[in-house]
Amino acid sequence: KLGRRAPSVVVDVESDIPMAAGLGSSAAASVAGLRVFEQVTAPLPDSTLLDAATTLEGHADNAAAAICGGMTSVVETPGAEPIALRWSWPDDLQLVIATPDVGLATSKARAALPEVLPRADAVFNLQRVLSLVHALQVGDYLRLREAVRDRWHQPARMALVPQLADAMAIEDPDVLGAFLSGAGPSVALL
């Protein structure tokens, strides 16, 4: 795509990111490969890396997090490179990930999603996403449990992640909310 030629290289990779767990391992691998390409050619702007990783990955969300680190969101516009936005994560808030021993193929998790989302559910999710970002930015953690609720992917994937309902129902003052991580089957707890 860039017209650069790279020499052949051999790379041994070790990663602490579980595969098929909804934690972005494939995006991280794509970005790692692009970073190797940079090392044997020349540095690339993050926007070019994000565009290339998105092409490899199919969507920019996990690629942006792998490139930028931290909490990110993405704006994708047809015909243009995706734009990654970086948000600050509160220092006093921990994210704990529970990953079961069984994996869940992203293709299977995506196939469980409905083709059409009712308007009320779309509005519900948009409200929760904005509430989540607001709560994280201003430290209003009492809003997190409601902010991580979802009417699109979590209900559709509930049968694929048997412990998800139990995790989301945890009522403990130290648990501010629980949700499916990406396509799953990992569950994140705040």
C-alpha positions in Angstrom: 0.0 0.0 0.0 2.9 2.4 0.8 5.2 1.1 -1.9 7.9 0.2 0.6 9.7 -3.1 0.3 10.7 -4.9 3.5 13.4 -7.5 4.0 12.3 -10.9 5.2 12.4 -11.1 9.0 11.7 -13.8 11.6 10.0 -12.8 14.8 9.2 -14.7 17.9 6.1 -13.4 19.6 5.0 -13.8 23.2 1.8 -12.1 24.3 -0.1 -12.0 27.5 -3.3 -11.2 25.7 -5.5 -14.4 25.6 -6.7 -15.3 22.1 -10.4 -15.6 21.3 -11.3 -13.8 24.5 -12.7 -10.5 23.4 -9.6 -8.6 24.4 -8.3 -7.5 21.0 -5.5 -10.1 20.5 -5.9 -10.1 16.7 -5.7 -6.3 16.6 -2.7 -6.3 18.9 -1.0 -8.9 16.6 -1.8 -6.8 13.5 -0.3 -3.7 15.1 2.7 -5.6 16.3 3.3 -6.8 12.7 3.0 -3.2 11.5 5.5 -2.0 14.1 7.9 -4.7 12.9 7.4 -3.3 9.4 8.3 0.1 10.7 11.5 -1.2 12.2 12.7 -2.6 9.0 11.5 0.3 6.8 10.8 3.7 8.3 8.4 5.1 10.9 4.8 5.7 10.0 2.2 8.2 11.3 -0.2 6.6 13.7 -3.1 7.5 11.3 -1.4 5.4 8.6 -0.9 2.5 11.1 -4.5 2.7 12.2 -5.7 2.6 8.6 -3.5 -0.4 7.7 -4.5 -2.2 11.0 -8.2 -1.5 10.3 -7.8 -3.0 6.8 -6.3 -6.1 8.4 -8.7 -6.3 11.3 -11.9 -5.2 9.7 -12.7 -2.5 12.2 -10.7 0.3 13.9 -11.8 0.0 17.5 -9.3 -2.6 18.8 -6.6 -1.4 16.5 -6.9 2.1 17.9 -6.5 0.8 21.4 -3.5 -1.2 20.4 -1.8 1.8 18.8 -2.7 4.5 21.2 -3.1 2.6 24.5 -5.6 3.5 27.2 -9.2 4.2 26.4 -10.0 5.1 22.8 -12.9 5.7 20.6 -12.9 5.9 16.8 -14.5 7.9 14.1 -14.7 6.1 10.8 -15.8 8.0 7.6 -16.1 6.2 4.3 -13.2 7.0 2.0 -11.1 8.5 4.8 -8.6 7.2 7.3 -10.2 6.4 10.7 -9.5 8.9 13.4 -8.6 7.6 16.9 -9.7 9.7 19.9 -7.9 9.1 23.2 -9.7 9.5 26.5 -8.1 9.6 29.9 -8.7 6.6 32.3 -9.2 7.6 35.9 -6.2 6.6 38.0 -8.4 5.5 40.9 -10.6 3.1 38.9 -9.4 -0.5 38.3 -10.6 -2.7 35.5 -10.5 -6.4 36.3 -10.9 -8.9 33.5 -12.2 -12.5 34.0 -11.4 -14.8 31.1 -12.8 -18.3 31.0 -10.7 -21.2 29.7 -12.9 -21.6 26.6 -12.5 -19.2 23.7 -15.2 -17.6 21.6 -14.6 -17.0 17.9 -15.3 -13.4 17.0 -17.1 -14.6 13.9 -19.5 -16.7 16.0 -20.0 -13.8 18.4 -20.7 -11.4 15.5 -23.1 -13.9 13.9 -25.2 -13.7 17.1 -25.9 -10.0 16.7 -29.2 -8.9 15.1 -29.1 -7.3 11.7 -31.5 -4.6 12.7 -31.6 -2.8 16.1 -34.9 -1.2 17.2 -34.6 2.6 17.5 -35.4 2.5 21.3 -32.4 0.1 21.8 -30.1 2.3 19.7 -31.1 5.4 21.7 -30.7 3.4 24.9 -27.1 2.4 23.9 -26.1 5.8 22.7 -27.3 7.3 26.0 -25.3 4.7 28.0 -22.1 5.3 26.0 -22.2 9.0 26.6 -23.0 8.4 30.2 -20.0 6.1 30.5 -17.6 8.6 29.0 -19.0 11.3 31.1 -18.8 9.3 34.3 -15.2 8.3 33.6 -14.2 11.8 32.8 -15.7 13.5 35.9 -15.4 10.6 38.4 -19.1 10.0 38.8 -18.6 6.3 39.4 -22.1 5.7 40.8 -23.3 6.0 37.2 -21.1 3.2 35.9 -23.4 0.3 36.6 -26.1 1.9 34.5 -23.7 3.2 31.9 -22.4 -0.3 31.0 -25.9 -1.7 30.4 -26.5 -2.7 26.9 -29.5 -3.8 24.7 -27.5 -4.8 21.6 -24.6 -7.1 22.0 -24.8 -8.4 25.6 -28.3 -9.9 25.3 -27.5 -11.4 21.9 -24.4 -13.0 23.2 -25.7 -14.1 26.7 -26.2 -17.7 25.5 -22.6 -17.8 24.2 -21.1 -16.7 27.6 -22.9 -18.8 30.3 -21.5 -16.9 33.3 -22.2 -13.4 31.8 -25.6 -12.9 33.5 -24.2 -13.9 36.9 -21.2 -11.5 36.5 -23.5 -8.7 35.5 -25.7 -9.3 38.5 -23.0 -9.0 41.1 -24.1 -6.7 43.8 -21.0 -5.7 45.8 -20.0 -2.1 46.8 -16.5 -2.7 45.3 -18.0 -3.7 41.9 -19.2 -0.6 40.1 -20.4 -2.5 37.0 -19.7 -5.6 34.8 -19.9 -6.1 31.1 -18.9 -8.3 28.2 -15.4 -7.4 26.9 -15.6 -7.0 23.2 -17.1 -10.1 21.5 -16.4 -12.1 24.7 -16.2 -14.4 26.5 -14.1 -12.3 28.8 -16.1 -10.2 31.3 -14.8 -6.9 32.6 -15.6 -5.6 36.1 -15.1 -2.0 37.3 
